[in-house]
């Protein structure tokens, strides 16, 4: 597939689990869930896990184990199941949406960093040399992409180390959060800050905005999307020491642990945060809610151990600072995985003669450095256009974000839809097989496919229900445009190479 060096076998089971956690688990997702639905969010997170995350995780464990030496990750999985054309189109859509994620999140990463130093978000005051705060953030975001790309091109071991550190910091944050929450519960005489009135508390939203059927369904879709990202680590199997056993183990351990962690974390928020007195305040928004609630946890713990009001507030501020530092490290871990794995899956999974030789060539560290720097240039140009270009540029950013909303999830339809063909294909060696019963396999695949399709359709319809017809149009156009571009590119390749293109599937999955 390339003329360079093969990736080094540096990824252990622990490293894989940490990569999956940094790519999927979001501590901030739990505070958003609590803000939108209160304790009722637990039910829908469990629903999303049972009908989407866990069954898809089992499928990916099978895919990764079967194609354990494939360089193309998700591309190789779809290719091996239903062929190169569908793999190319689906993976192109998926890659395009992750590029938009890189553009948007490279600016958001500075919020937790500023919170670490100031105790709250100060990014809107970062003006210098006559540049506005938005322009300064844009320059920092561009430099961030350069830093992450350069470090990632130095080898898979660098990505693994950052992901390991990010995962460890996530564990530290979770342990600290659980210890303080349980301590608050114990010292309050086992009375939660958010009153629990039987099952009703876990069914009906504390937030009136999400009490309607439409609001509830929109949250279910949010919960499903919160579990996204597992497929992004599919591109590291050829860098693992024992992929046949460790990849399915890592996926299954991570899937179960993330499901349990999300539910327990949301439950623990009720121990320190009363929804009406803490969450529903006018100065609380989705951008700062995590730091507000962690600061409140520190303040509540401080008052329970006898600190004065000023000391308790200070303790809360330092807890918010630590959370900011931790979130920054988690962002870093996610960036190192996502700046490499999606691109690598697409570039090294596709036919090698689709690209110029230098695109697929690996450097001495086993990384597609040229392709990664091309990606970095594209992302940086988009960042600078968005952050330096005024209102028209902001409109472009909003359009790109809307176009990526569904495009991130549509490839799951390809993965799930292709799974029965993969499962029934006796020519593919499957070291690990979870769905052994064919009737159960078809039932689970159908349910997951319908749940995904429903989530995607609702995401398109929701702006229409709210009267935002332009947003709905761009949300729909996104996967159509990305899919059409993918189809045109592959069709051109197919016309150019004729029958040879029909034989690339076998080669791409080797």
Residue, then its C-alpha position, 0 to 999 in steps of 0.5 A: x500500500x506504500x513504499x515506506x515503513x510499516x506501522x510499529x506494533x506499539x498499541x497495547x490493550x490499555x492504550x486502545x481502551x484509553x484511545x476509545x475513551x478519549x475519542x468517545x467519552x465526554x465528561x461534559x456530555x453528562x452535564x449537558x444531559x443533566x441540564x437538558x433532562x435532569x435525572x431522566x437523561x439516564x433512561x435515554x442514555x441507557x436506551x441509546x446504549x442498548x439499541x445503538x452503542x453496545x450492539x454496534x460495539x459488538x459489530x465493530x469488535x468483529x470487524x476489527x478482529x477479522x480485518x486485524x491487519x488492514x490499514x484502512x479501518x472503517x474503509x476496510x470493514x465496509x470494503x470487505x463486506x459490500x465492496x470498494x465503491x460503498x466503502x469509498x463513498x461512506x468513508x469519504x462522508x465520514x472523513x469530511x465530517x471529521x474535518x469539520x470537527x477539527x475546524x470547530x473544536x480547534x477553537x473550543x479547546x482554548x475554553x478549558x485552558x482559559x478556565x484552568x488559569x482564570x477559573x472561568x472562560x476568558x477567551x472572549x477577552x483575548x485581544x492583542x496586536x489590534x486583533x479581536x478575540x475571535x481572530x486571536x483564537x483563530x491564530x491559536x487554533x491554526x497553531x494548535x493544528x500544526x502542533x498536533x499534526x507535527x507531533x502525530x507524524x512522529x509516530x503511533x507511540x506519540x499518539x498512544x502516549x498522549x491518549x494514555x495520559x488523556x485517559x488517565x486524567x479522565x480516570x483521575x477526574x472521574x474518581x475525584x468527582x465520584x469521591x466528592x459526590x459520595x462524600x457530599x451525599x454521606x455528609x448530607x444524611x443521604x439527601x440528594x440536592x435534586x429531590x428524587x420522587x420515585x420513578x417519575x424523576x427518572x422519566x420526566x425531564x426537570x427542564x420544561x423545554x425538554x418535557x414535550x415529545x419533540x424535546x424528548x426525541x431530540x434528546x434521544x438523538x443527542x444521547x445516540x450521537x454522544x456514543x459516536x466515535x468508536x469507528x475512529x479507532x478502527x485504523x489502529x488495528x495494524x499498529x496493535x501488538x495482538x489485534x485479533x484478541x485485544x481489539x474486540x476485548x478493548x471495544x467490549x470493555x470500553x463500551x460497557x464501561x462508558x455506558x455505566x460511567x455515563x449513567x453513574x455520573x449523571x446520577x451523581x450530579x443529583x447529589x450536589x446540584x439542584x436543577x432549579x437553583x444551580x442549573x437553571x440560572x440565567x448565566x449558565x449555558x452549554x459552554x460553561x455548565x461543566x465548570x459551573x457544576x464542578x465549582x458548585x460541587x467543590x463549594x457544596x463539599x466545602x460547606x459540608x466539611x465546615x469551610x466558610x463561604x469564601x473558602x468554599x467558593x475558592x475550593x469550588x474555583x480550584x476544582x473548576x480550574x482542575x476540570x479545565x486542565x483535565x478537559x484540555x488534556x482530554x481534548x488533546x487526546x481526542x485530537x491526536x487520535x482524530x487527526x490521524x485515524x480517520x485520514x489514515x483509514x481513508x488514504x491507506x484503505x483506498x486503492x493505492x493507485x487512486x493517489x499520487x505515491x507520496x500521499x500513501x507513502x509512510x515516513x520513517x515513523x510509519x505515518x502518512x505524513x504527507x497526507x496529514x500535512x495536506x489535511x492540516x493545510x486544508x483545516x488551517x485555511x478553513x479555520x482562518x477563513x472562518x475566524x478572520x473573515x467576518x459575518x460571511x465567514x461565520x455563515x460559512x462555518x454554520x453551513x459546514x457545521x450543519x452539513x456535518x451534523x448528519x454526515x458523521x452518523x450516516x457511515x454507521x448506516x453503511x457499517x450496520x447495513x453491511x454487517x449481515x453480508x460480513x457475518x454471512x461471508x464464510x470466506x472471511x476469517x472471523x477470530x471473534x464472532x459475537x452474533x452467532x445466531x443468525x436470527x438474532x443477528x438479523x433482528x439486532x441489525x434491523x433494530x439498530x439500523x432503524x434507530x440510526x435511520x430515525x435519529x438521522x431523519x429526525x435531525x433533518x426534520x427538527x429544524x423544519x419543526x422549528x421553522x429553520x428551513x435553511x438549516x434543515x436544507x443544509x443539514x440534508x445537503x451535507x451527506x448528499x453533497x459529501x456522498x455525491x463527491x465521493x461517488x464522482x471521485x470513485x466513478x472517475x477512478x473506476x472509469x480510468x482503471x476499468x476492471x482493475x477497480x473491481x479487484x481492489x477490495x481484496x487488496x485494500x483489506x490485506 
